[in-house]
Amino acid sequence: MVERMFVQGNEAVGWGALYGGCEAFFGYPITPQNEVTQWFAREFPERGRVFLQSQSEVASINMLYGAAAGGFRVMTSTSSPGWGLMQETISHCAAAELPCVIVLVQRGGSGAGSIRHSQMDYITATRGGGGGGYKNIVLAPGSVQETHDLMQLSFYLADKYRNPTVVLSDGILGQVQESLETKTIDFGPLEDKDWALKGRDKNKDGKRRLINSAYGVLPLPPYPNYISWLTHIKKKYQEMEDAELRYEAYKAEGADLILVAYGYTSRVSKEAVNMARAKGLNVGLIRPITVWPFPYEIIKEKAALGCKFLVVEDSLGLLLEDVKIAVQGRAEIGLVSILDRHIPTDGGMIMPGRVFEEVQKLL
Amino acid sequence: MAKKMVTGNPAIWIDPPGAAMYCPGCQHPVVHRVIADVIEEMGIDGEVICMLGVGCHAFVQVAWNIDMLSCAHGRALDSGTALKRLKPEAIVFTVQGDGDCIAIGAGAFVAAMTRAEKITTIMYNNTNYGTTGGQLAPTTLLGQKTTTTPRGRDASVEGYPAHTAELAATFRGTVYSARGSVHTPANYQRTKKYIKTAFQKQIDGAGYSFVEVLVACPPNWHLPPVECLDRIENELIVEFPLGEFKNEDKII
């Protein structure tokens, strides 16, 4: 059944989670994602699913850790300061291989920064801000519909790899209203969660389940020691990197200049591409849908063909780092950043016209 | 009269803990044994799910043949809350140390009691951080020397010992709170009764239940095991009186 509605990106998080089989939401109030928490408070209990307001973001993520260990599909949502608080246990979830979904609606930083939009958490989202160098698949929607669709994918990928998945949104994408079609997307079958804690007598083999994140201290079967476990984790991260890369190439074929952007600035960039094309300029866009794994290869290929790049992101230049890695010094890279907003307050935005100006300078 | 086995290991013991994981004279494995006996006697070993904190108590994961989750430091009650909300039929209990529960985990502890979670906590109180080398804990006695209070705990600097069982009793969501010890056979038996009562409160759906147990830590107390028992008798239970602080059948 398809239902059509006109909703905010933050509400699309809820609809996507609902249709994606999410069973519980644990969250703490923080702007600009409050519509997410309020959506779950309103919609989940009456459908027999669990909503609980936690006492902090630290609690939210540790609630996910416990619920995921029971084999449940669970999620939380937060914004930048709360995201910082969650890092330790995101690392624990990755180490204990507990699937869960964390939505990050980015706001301005550093510190308390602003309560409006930004794209300033790219590095901690893609690299992981907790200890140990773990990896999470990070999905970056560019519209309300895609927020809904990627929420469903996020639960599937979390279960498939027994790993946290991050959905990277921002204050603009969260607040914007667009039309949405809700429906369940079928990604294929998954294995039973035989590893989950149910109470020993409910386990198929009647044996206990023990889950920990301390393989160096108390190794668990089938990993006899710390390095054998790290070898397994490394192999899993490689499989995620090889199989789950997603990006959109828009008018990028044969382009002289390619814009690189995700989230709300990808919408702005697409508009700038259209403005440039209307003037006969050969400009395209590469929009990472997964920012980890990152589409290094396509950018590297375009750089080898002599293409220039323009990164458009609402920060001081973080996505820029990944584009530099891809290009390896072989092409010119420009940046339209948070300093290029149309007004100098926290409500300022990067506008298509400003991006187009920079396009003309580079070509 | 049918013969009843009164010696040997509890059925839920995978490996008797102690030799490998614990220092000579440590009373953590004694409390592990008490909890194991209670779980076995109540016949709930197939239904319990244990949330472990971080500290010496967490080494029990090698010993008990029950489902267990080793949690982030101080967060066992957050993780337990979520699991219990999603699996109300499971008997969820946390095993935590004093540092795990009332220092780093104080927020989670207070929040769980505020929400009246139907969970049971057993907190091992050895008045210091045993695993990391005997540092100051909220429960350290005044004057007690630790590796981070080398001149002894000074109230003007580190404040006063935290009374966790008494604090727990002040919350409406808590239906049961007690403090026991295992330094004499009589106290061992009383503590066993406290733990059994605490589990029963959860099974009855009454509210949050809490048992603190005083335990010896010979290497960090710098005392032989027998003198540790004297310290519990003469110093610890003076500061931390034993007994039940709250025992209700429902939240009042």
Interface residues (C-beta under 8 A of the other chain):
Chain A: E23 A24 F26 V50 L52 S54 Q55 S56 V58 A59 N62 M63 L64 Y65 G66 A67 A69 G70 F72 V74 E88 T89 H92 A96 L197 K198 G199 R200 D201 K202 N203 R208 R209 L210 I211 N212 S213 A214 L218
Chain B: D45 G46 E47 V48 I49 M51 L52 F59 Q61 V62 W64 N65 I66 D67 M68 L69 S70 C71 A72 R75 D78 S79 G80 T81 A82 L83 R85 L86 K87 A90 I91 G107 A108 V110 A111 T114
